[in-house]
Structures are given as C-alpha cells and as structure tokens.
Amino acid sequence: MVTKSGANGWPWSALGIAETVDKAAIRAAYDAKRAELDAEAMRISAFAELTEAREKALFLASELLRVREREEVSEAVSPRVDTAPRSKPTSTGTHT
C-alpha cells in the first residue's frame, strides 16, 4: 500500500516503528521516544519534530483505515456480473 511517507519512512522512522494503522501503538511509540528526549534534557526542536511525526502518523493511520474500509465496501457492493448466455426471444410467426 502506498502512503505519503517520506523517502526515509518518516514519520514511522522518527517514532521507531513500522507503518501501522494501530493508533495505540503510534501513541505508545511517541511516549517512549518522548521519554528518551526527557532523559536527554529535551530540546524544543526535537520535541516539536517528534510531535509532528506523531500527528502525521495518526493522520496516515486514519487514511489507511479509510482506504481499507472503502475497498471492503466496494467489494461487498460490486454488482454480480451474469455471464450466462441470454436466449433470443422467440417469434410466434403469426401475422394478421
């Protein structure tokens, strides 16, 4: 599935996780990375970048879920194509 992630896999790489639609996993990865920043006397720019990565990942997860839902709906709703040959109407041959 194609997403609008950066060439290096951002925002997933910034969070240290693989692409996912699991928003709880995204939030947990953010919390873990933020704890690392806190331990390193957090720089404001690093915090801002991490927060931006979390927001983008949550957005992409929502988009991926919408795409999957649309695909499921279109598969469930797509009309069945009847491939059986149709018979020609017969003429009674009675003319007045």
C-alpha positions in Angstrom: 0.0 0.0 0.0 1.4 3.4 -0.9 1.4 6.2 1.6 2.7 9.7 1.6 5.6 8.9 3.9 8.9 10.5 3.2 11.8 8.7 1.4 13.3 7.6 4.7 10.0 6.3 6.0 9.1 9.3 8.0 7.1 9.6 10.3 7.4 5.9 11.1 11.2 6.1 11.4 11.0 9.1 13.7 8.8 7.1 16.0 10.9 3.9 15.7 8.0 1.7 14.4 6.8 0.2 11.2 3.9 1.6 9.3 0.7 0.7 11.1 -3.0 1.7 11.5 -2.8 0.9 15.2 -3.2 4.3 16.8 -2.4 3.0 20.3 0.9 1.7 19.0 1.7 5.1 17.5 0.9 6.8 20.8 3.0 4.3 22.7 5.9 4.8 20.4 5.6 8.5 20.8 5.5 8.2 24.6 8.6 6.0 24.6 10.5 8.4 22.3 9.4 11.4 24.3 10.7 9.7 27.5 14.1 9.4 25.8 14.0 13.1 24.9 13.1 13.9 28.5 16.1 11.9 29.7 18.4 13.9 27.3 17.4 17.3 28.6 14.9 17.7 25.8 15.5 20.2 23.0 12.4 22.1 21.9 13.1 21.4 18.3 13.4 17.6 18.9 10.1 17.6 20.8 8.4 19.6 18.0 9.7 17.1 15.4 8.6 14.1 17.4 5.1 15.7 18.0 4.9 16.4 14.2 5.8 12.8 13.5 3.1 11.5 15.8 0.4 13.7 14.3 1.4 12.7 10.8 1.4 9.0 11.7 -2.0 9.3 13.3 -3.3 11.1 10.1 -1.8 8.4 7.9 -3.2 5.6 10.0 -6.7 7.2 9.6 -6.2 7.5 5.9 -5.1 3.8 5.6 -8.2 2.7 7.5 -10.5 4.8 5.3 -8.9 3.2 2.2 -9.3 -0.3 3.6 -13.0 0.4 4.5 -13.7 1.8 1.0 -12.1 -1.3 -0.6 -14.2 -3.6 1.7 -17.4 -1.7 0.9 -16.7 -1.7 -2.9 -16.0 -5.4 -2.8 -19.2 -6.1 -0.9 -21.4 -3.8 -3.1 -20.0 -4.6 -6.5 -22.7 -6.0 -8.7 -22.5 -9.6 -9.8 -21.9 -9.9 -13.5 -24.1 -12.5 -15.1 -22.0 -14.4 -17.7 -24.7 -16.9 -18.8 -25.7 -16.5 -22.5 -29.1 -15.0 -23.0 -31.7 -16.7 -25.1 -33.2 -14.8 -28.0 -36.9 -14.0 -27.8 -38.9 -16.4 -30.0 -41.4 -15.2 -32.6 -44.8 -16.8 -32.8 -44.9 -16.3 -36.5 -48.5 -15.2 -36.6 -49.1 -12.1 -38.7 -52.6 -10.7 -39.5 
